[in-house]
Structures are given as structure tokens and as C-alpha cells.
Amino acid sequence: MMIISFLNQKGGVGKTTLSVNVAARLAAQGQKVLLVDADKQGSASTWASLREETPFQVVSMARDNLAKDVLKLAADYEATVIDGPPHAEGIARACIIASDFVALPIEPSGLSTWASDLTVRQVGEAQAFKESIKCGFVVSRKIGNTVIGREIRSMASEAGIPLLNAEIEQRVAYAESLTMGKTIFEWSPTGAAAKEITTLTDEIIQHVQEELRDSAATQAARA
């Protein structure tokens, strides 16, 4: 079981886009997947309502004490993805506590980087109680081949949080697919956007698996 959350206190950085499509990629790999819509705006739930059926289960749960319920639900799934809210410290904190990996999408704007500072602090606080929580910045809505797109890596490094190698560019395909109630793999399975999501998902899985191996080694050493 692994729980991945996408969080940033700023809205419009691509949390729902990444949550839906990473969940779709995990499901395509044969995993039983749960997507938790923890945003009161309910974007992921709205997306699901446009379909007759979804490739993964979607539940709406936007409350400050969701951690316990998410962990209980996640026990029946191989992977759980949480679409976190903006401007909701209590809910974001609960999402972090429930997570194994916290992905912080940041776009080519100082605003999203600064807005992620609160989430970074919350992750640090949660790690004091749950050392296994890992996190990383994800470059989202990047404008290709621009100076600001390249400089975002140096901006993120100042926060002391790892920056994932995978990058998500600003592409019309992402907006079109969500609007039509599709995943990017249904909308444009061989396109650049689908390849970006695949790369991102694989990298996150690698981080989670490394943590599981480290935890197992630590427990074995203590025994």
C-alpha cells in the first residue's frame, strides 16, 4: 500500500491534473487505485461525474480529520492518490500525515514556490512523528525553452526539498482531457503529456520503494 498526495497552498498549479492522471497510470499498471478528492472545490469529483465509470475509485473527503479515514480506506487498495486543497492548512496537514510521499507541484512563478513554503513546513512537522514521509517538488505547467522555466530549479533548491527529474509542461491536452472527463492516456495515449505523466509516476514509485527498502533494512538491523 502506498499513499501519494499532491499539495500546494496555491491553486491552479496542476494538483488535480496530476492526481487524476497519476492515478490513471497506476491503474493502467494493474493496481487497484483510490483517488481521494480532498479539495472542497471538488474538481476531481466533477471530473469523475462526467464519466459512466472510472478506471479507479474516487471519493470526496475534504475535512481536517481525514487522515484516519483515508488510511482505513487505503488498506483496501494498492495505491491511493490524494488531490489536496489550496488555502486549507488543516486539510493539507491531514493529507500529509496520511501520506508516504508528498508531491508539491510548483509552476514557473515565484508565487507557487512561496505558497509551497507552508506545506514544506508542515511536512517537516509531520516527519517529526512519521520519519518515513518523503516529499519532492514537481515542476508543473512549465513553459518549455524559457529562462523562467529553467530557473525554477534553482528557486526550488533554496527550499531544501528534492526536485524530481520529471517535469510537466503547460499543454492544452491536459485541460482538454479533464474537461471531457478523460485521462490523458485516453485522450492522447502516445502524446508528450502521457509520457510526462508516466515518467513522473515511475519516479514517485521509485522514491516510495526506496523508502520501503530503507525501512525494512532499519527494522532488520534493530531486530
C-alpha positions in Angstrom: 0.0 0.0 0.0 1.3 3.5 -0.9 -0.3 6.9 -0.4 0.7 9.8 -2.6 -0.6 13.3 -2.2 -0.3 16.4 -4.4 -0.3 19.6 -2.3 0.4 23.3 -2.6 -1.4 26.1 -0.8 -1.7 28.0 -4.2 -4.5 27.0 -6.5 -4.0 26.4 -10.3 -0.7 24.7 -10.1 -2.0 21.4 -11.5 -2.7 19.3 -8.5 -6.0 17.8 -9.9 -4.4 17.2 -13.3 -1.5 15.3 -11.7 -3.7 13.4 -9.2 -6.1 12.2 -11.8 -3.5 11.2 -14.4 -1.1 9.6 -11.9 -4.0 7.6 -10.5 -4.8 6.5 -14.1 -1.2 5.5 -14.8 -1.1 3.4 -11.6 -4.5 1.8 -12.6 -3.1 1.0 -16.0 -0.3 -0.9 -14.4 -2.9 -3.2 -12.9 -3.1 -1.7 -9.5 -6.3 -1.2 -7.5 -6.3 2.6 -7.0 -8.2 5.0 -4.9 -8.3 8.8 -5.6 -9.3 10.9 -2.6 -10.7 14.4 -3.5 -9.6 16.4 -0.5 -10.4 19.8 -2.2 -13.7 21.4 -1.3 -14.0 22.7 -4.9 -14.3 19.0 -5.9 -12.6 19.2 -9.2 -11.6 15.5 -9.2 -15.2 14.5 -8.2 -16.6 16.7 -11.0 -14.2 15.0 -13.5 -15.5 11.6 -12.3 -19.1 12.7 -12.7 -18.5 13.3 -16.4 -17.9 9.6 -16.9 -20.1 6.4 -16.7 -17.2 4.7 -14.9 -13.7 5.5 -13.9 -10.5 3.4 -14.0 -10.1 3.9 -10.3 -12.3 4.6 -7.3 -13.0 8.3 -6.5 -14.2 9.5 -3.1 -14.7 13.0 -1.8 -13.3 13.8 1.6 -12.4 17.4 2.4 -12.2 17.7 6.2 -9.5 18.4 8.7 -9.6 15.0 10.3 -9.4 12.9 7.1 -6.1 11.1 7.9 -7.6 8.3 9.9 -10.4 7.6 7.4 -8.0 7.8 4.4 -5.7 5.2 6.0 -8.7 3.0 6.7 -9.9 3.2 3.1 -6.4 2.9 1.6 -6.0 -0.5 3.3 -8.2 -2.0 0.6 -6.2 -0.5 -2.3 -2.7 -1.0 -3.6 -2.2 2.7 -4.2 -4.1 5.8 -3.0 -3.7 9.3 -4.6 -4.9 12.4 -2.7 -5.8 15.6 -4.6 -5.1 18.2 -1.9 -6.7 21.6 -1.5 -5.4 25.2 -1.7 -5.9 27.6 1.2 -6.7 24.9 3.7 -4.0 24.3 6.3 -5.9 21.8 8.4 -6.9 19.5 5.5 -3.4 19.8 4.0 -1.8 18.8 7.3 -4.1 15.7 7.5 -3.2 14.8 3.9 0.5 14.9 4.8 0.1 12.7 7.9 -1.7 10.1 5.8 0.9 10.1 3.0 4.0 8.1 2.2 5.1 10.6 -0.5 4.0 14.3 -0.8 4.5 15.9 -4.2 4.5 19.7 -4.3 3.7 21.0 -7.8 5.3 24.3 -8.5 4.9 26.4 -11.7 7.2 28.9 -13.2 6.2 31.6 -10.8 7.6 32.7 -7.5 4.0 32.7 -6.2 3.6 29.0 -6.3 7.1 28.4 -4.8 6.4 30.8 -1.9 2.9 29.3 -1.4 4.6 25.9 -1.0 6.6 27.1 2.0 3.8 26.4 4.4 3.4 22.9 3.0 7.2 22.3 3.3 7.0 23.4 7.0 4.0 21.1 7.6 5.9 18.2 6.0 8.8 18.9 8.4 6.5 18.9 11.4 4.9 15.6 10.3 8.2 14.0 9.8 9.0 14.5 13.5 6.3 11.9 14.2 6.4 9.9 11.0 10.0 9.8 9.7 9.1 7.7 6.6 7.2 10.6 4.9 9.1 11.7 1.8 8.4 14.7 -0.4 9.6 16.4 -3.6 8.9 19.4 -5.8 7.3 18.7 -9.2 7.8 21.3 -11.9 4.3 21.8 -13.3 2.9 23.9 -16.1 6.4 24.6 -17.3 6.7 26.8 -20.3 9.2 25.0 -22.5 12.6 26.5 -23.5 12.2 29.7 -21.4 14.5 31.2 -18.9 11.9 31.2 -16.2 11.2 27.5 -16.8 14.9 26.7 -16.3 15.3 29.0 -13.3 12.6 27.3 -11.3 15.0 24.5 -10.4 17.3 27.0 -8.6 14.2 28.6 -6.9 13.1 25.2 -5.6 16.6 24.2 -4.3 16.6 27.1 -1.9 13.8 25.4 0.0 15.9 22.4 0.7 13.4 19.9 -0.8 14.4 17.4 -3.5 13.2 18.4 -7.0 12.0 15.4 -9.1 13.6 15.0 -12.5 10.2 14.6 -14.2 8.7 17.9 -15.5 5.2 18.6 -16.6 4.9 21.3 -19.3 1.9 23.5 -19.9 -0.1 21.6 -22.6 -3.5 22.1 -24.0 -4.0 18.3 -23.9 -4.2 18.3 -20.1 -7.0 20.9 -20.0 -8.9 19.3 -22.9 -8.8 15.8 -21.4 -10.0 16.9 -17.9 -12.8 19.0 -19.5 -14.0 16.0 -21.4 -13.9 13.6 -18.5 -10.9 11.7 -19.9 -7.5 10.8 -18.6 -4.5 11.9 -20.6 -4.0 8.3 -21.6 -7.5 8.1 -23.1 -7.2 11.5 -24.7 -3.7 11.3 -26.3 -2.1 8.0 -25.3 1.0 8.5 -27.4 1.4 12.2 -26.8 4.1 14.1 -24.9 1.7 14.7 -22.0 1.1 10.9 -21.4 4.9 10.3 -21.5 5.4 13.1 -18.9 2.9 11.5 -16.5 4.4 8.1 -17.0 7.8 9.4 -16.1 6.5 11.3 -13.1 4.6 8.2 -11.8 7.6 5.9 -12.2 9.9 8.3 -10.4 7.5 8.7 -7.4 7.1 4.9 -7.2 10.9 4.6 -7.2 11.1 7.0 -4.2 8.4 5.1 -2.3 10.1 1.8 -2.9 13.4 3.1 -1.8 11.9 4.3 1.4 10.2 0.8 1.9 13.6 -0.9 1.4 15.3 1.5 3.8 12.6 1.0 6.5 12.9 -2.8 6.1 16.7 -2.6 6.5 16.4 -0.4 9.5 13.9 -2.8 11.2 16.1 -5.8 10.4 19.1 -4.0 11.9 17.2 -3.2 15.1 16.0 -6.8 15.4 
